[in-house]
Amino acid sequence: MKAKVNPFYRSVVISVDESEVAELFFDETDEWNSFNINGKMYDIHFNYEPIEYFKNRQAWLSSLVSVYMLWEDDETEYSRNLVTEVTLEL
């Protein structure tokens, strides 16, 4: 799963492949939401912290967005972030 983050618009575009895409917008710099792609539900955490809080740019990018599988019984597997790539769109 890939995430394209625009911190100015507070938007995240999540893609599983070219045909499965979700775009979400956030009001807060630390916010949770849920979305559906291809019949599967996910929880997403958008968490914008200043870059100087991190040891390098990659660590900062990795912290911006996390996505977790939401199972049918409303259980969420928070131990496994499904985002494998985060890019910044300015």
C-alpha positions as CSV (number, residue, x, y, z in Angstrom):
1,M,0.0,0.0,0.0
2,K,1.4,3.4,-1.0
3,A,0.5,6.8,0.6
4,K,1.0,10.2,-1.1
5,V,0.8,13.0,1.5
6,N,0.2,16.6,0.9
7,P,0.8,18.3,4.3
8,F,-0.5,21.7,3.0
9,Y,-3.9,20.4,2.0
10,R,-3.8,17.8,4.8
11,S,-4.6,15.1,2.3
12,V,-3.5,11.5,1.8
13,V,-4.0,9.5,-1.4
14,I,-3.8,5.8,-0.6
15,S,-3.3,3.3,-3.4
16,V,-3.2,-0.5,-3.4
17,D,-2.7,-0.4,-7.2
18,E,-3.6,1.9,-10.0
19,S,-7.3,1.0,-9.9
20,E,-7.8,1.0,-6.1
21,V,-7.4,4.5,-4.7
22,A,-8.8,6.5,-1.8
23,E,-8.3,10.2,-1.0
24,L,-8.8,11.4,2.5
25,F,-8.6,14.9,4.0
26,F,-7.8,15.7,7.6
27,D,-8.8,18.7,9.8
28,E,-6.3,18.0,12.6
29,T,-2.6,17.3,12.5
30,D,-3.2,14.1,14.6
31,E,-6.4,12.4,13.4
32,W,-7.9,9.0,12.8
33,N,-10.3,8.0,10.1
34,S,-11.6,4.9,8.2
35,F,-11.9,4.2,4.5
36,N,-12.9,1.4,2.2
37,I,-11.0,0.1,-0.8
38,N,-12.3,-2.8,-2.8
39,G,-14.7,-3.9,-0.1
40,K,-12.1,-3.9,2.6
41,M,-12.2,-1.5,5.6
42,Y,-9.1,0.2,6.9
43,D,-8.2,2.6,9.8
44,I,-5.8,5.4,8.9
45,H,-3.8,7.6,11.2
46,F,-2.6,10.9,9.9
47,N,0.1,12.4,12.3
48,Y,2.0,15.5,11.2
49,E,4.9,16.3,13.5
50,P,7.7,18.8,12.5
51,I,10.6,17.1,10.7
52,E,13.1,18.3,13.3
53,Y,11.6,15.8,15.8
54,F,13.1,12.9,13.7
55,K,16.6,11.6,13.1
56,N,16.2,11.9,9.3
57,R,13.7,12.6,6.5
58,Q,12.8,9.0,5.9
59,A,11.8,8.5,9.6
60,W,9.7,11.6,9.3
61,L,8.0,10.4,6.1
62,S,7.3,7.0,7.6
63,S,5.6,8.6,10.6
64,L,3.1,10.8,8.6
65,V,0.5,8.1,7.8
66,S,-0.3,4.6,9.1
67,V,-3.0,2.3,7.7
68,Y,-4.3,-0.8,9.5
69,M,-6.7,-3.5,8.4
70,L,-10.1,-3.4,10.1
71,W,-11.6,-6.9,10.4
72,E,-15.3,-7.8,10.1
73,D,-15.6,-8.1,13.9
74,D,-14.4,-4.5,14.3
75,E,-11.0,-5.7,15.5
76,T,-8.1,-3.8,14.1
77,E,-4.6,-5.1,13.8
78,Y,-2.6,-2.1,15.0
79,S,0.7,-4.1,15.1
80,R,1.1,-4.1,11.3
81,N,1.2,-0.8,9.3
82,L,0.2,-1.7,5.8
83,V,1.9,1.4,4.2
84,T,5.1,0.3,2.4
85,E,5.9,3.6,0.7
86,V,5.2,7.2,1.6
87,T,5.8,10.1,-0.8
88,L,5.4,13.8,-0.2
89,E,3.4,15.9,-2.7
90,L,3.9,19.6,-2.5
